[in-house]
Amino acid sequence: MIQNFCPSIVLLSLLVSTTALGQEDYGYSLVRIVRAHPGEPSKPTIVLPKPFALHTTGNFEWASRAEYYVYVSGPKREAKGVEIRWPGVKVAAVIVGDKRLGLSREGDQVRVDIPVRHGRLADLKGVAQDAWNTLEVWSFHHENNLQIQVPHNDPDRAAGVYVRQPWVASQAQSALNFVFAGREVLRDWKLHYELAAEEKSFVELMGFETNNPLHGDAPAHWHLSIFWPDKRQTRNAVMCIPHFYMDDSGGVISNGFSTYGPPAKGAPSKWHQSDLGPGEPALYKDRSGKVRMAITIRKDGGIDLGLDAKTVSYSILPDEDGATILRRGNPWRRVRVEDDVQQGVMTVTVTSPANGNKKPRVEVHRYDPLTGKQKEEAPIPIAHRGLLRHAPENTLPAFAACLELGMGFELDIRTTKDGQLVVLHDDSVARTTNGPAQSVREMTLAELKRLDAGSWFDDAFAEVRIPTLEEILSLVAERKRGRTIIALNVKDLTRKGESELVTLVEKYKLLEESFAFDQSEAMSRRLKKLNPAFRIGRNIDRQSIDARVEEGLVDCFLLTSTPTANEVSRLRQRGKQVLFNYAGSGAARRNKESWKQAANAGIDGLLTDFPLECRAVWREVDTRP
């Protein structure tokens, strides 16, 4: 019996009641509380401020071996200071959507601010789908006109139907192999490009999830779907969504083929369901009713793909060790996916039988193991005080160059006599300006702005001024290219300055891309209190790693010894950002082997005086294992 009918979900948002029932300003969120160590399912005590409420009926709460989730409703704002008490269980993270919320710990108690932001209260009578992404640990590997959604299924997170049956290890593995084999086929076939050029369609490859009891995504299956959306009228959309159901070995045995449309003349599209077995082709028809692709299940558990039911252009054949792709009947590619859901590392290996499977193409995808959110493929060079060997340190030109090159940077924060935050390394302005041997604390911002901070380096930088922190953060928000890392080295900050620092980082939406370090532990705690999402960094030696993890205050570990893969992996499991602090101008800080070793360990970034040279070394070799 087919328990899953995914197409209904596609239109669910159109069908859910939008009646506010007099509570227009109320909504809901789904909160996931993750245990540090899996164990017997249990639930914590959660104390919410009024008027927020928990919803614990039906599947609106669930406890698995690894976590507990529950729906929260109330005004659309943050529920401040929510208390979580879980005797005998250490809370590793609290998640809403794909975000880890900032935590504060007081003994066994955790406090957290929970955002309530989805839908209306009446929606909780349905399936509250807007909040499902809190549960869904997916990573996305989209390409042009090809959407790839990869579930990261963990037996300790299993919920709903998947805890009432033996764990589906073979099917979960096979679905990954099928999805990435399908990607190889489409890259070669280019059918998705042709369809998109004609009718603005897209193709989607997707596996199944095991940790959302509100979505009965069972039996185990995978999808290769085509969508012809109509932004103006859903009634004119066309969708072809197969459910390739698998047996215990991971072979495909049936297809619950759901189609929406094509519309008949003068009538809207309708859903149609076909249950297809081996030898029965699923015909993908466009708006005109023309067959654009056919997929037929083979007796050996594989599938055949062609432009119609009579032709076979490609075949995908699964086995215990991966999937083999036939092109026009001949072995062409072999795909194997290994997903370490504990570490958050997925490896895709593609080989060619024609050359004896030599020279494999290996992709390593890193993701947050609790959210699926992908990490960068390569570490980011973090330029110490900007490109200080090519422009005057801690100035707008030095930082702008980093942003143009897709790098991060480190800067130094000091406070002026009139309480303004400026960027300068030394307490005295003498070394890097034309000013006297006078402390920044003894000068106003106006006085500092009259100094030349560039000529000492080169006449080409004459009249460059000491920047304010806000000028730098504004520059980052405006000119960053993709992901970056901004290391905020706190040199001198007043209590008022602490609040200003947090406010500026919030203003320019850089909470996820920056962290403050070198401040006292007391200041770190005050910064966290101002905003739990404000990130704290710390220089940490090898012997202190475990203690700092257990302390729970540090978000970004600046390791002072060349990191090992084991150290990085352990920290990643705890959701920490891992950097190697290798800043300094001496020859010892220009060791190419150290750069390579750190990158191979899987770090997120490396703080260095030689970012250009470091990146060049990383380009010479494949630095990701």
Beta strands, then each sheet from edge to edge (+ up, - down):
strand 1: 26-35
strand 2: 45-47
strand 3: 53-55
strand 4: 61-63
strand 5: 67-75
strand 6: 78-85
strand 7: 91-96
strand 8: 99-100
strand 9: 103-106
strand 10: 109-115
strand 11: 138-140
strand 12: 146-151
strand 13: 202-206
strand 14: 221-228
strand 15: 238-241
strand 16: 244-246
strand 17: 252-260
strand 18: 271-276
strand 19: 282-285
strand 20: 291-297
strand 21: 303-306
strand 22: 314-319
strand 23: 322-327
strand 24: 330-340
strand 25: 345-351
strand 26: 361-366
strand 27: 380-384
strand 28: 408-415
strand 29: 421-423
strand 30: 486-490
strand 31: 514-517
strand 32: 537-540
strand 33: 556-559
strand 34: 577-581
strand 35: 605-608
sheet 1: 3+ 5- 1+ 7- 8+
sheet 2: 2+ 6- 10+ 9-
sheet 3: 3+ 5- 4+
sheet 4: 11+ 12- 13- 14+ 15- 17+ 16-
sheet 5: 11+ 12- 13- 14+ 15- 17+ 18-
sheet 6: 19+ 20- 21+ 22- 23+ 24- 25+ 26-
sheet 7: 29+ 28- 27- 35- 34- 33- 32-
sheet 8: 29+ 28- 30- 31-
end
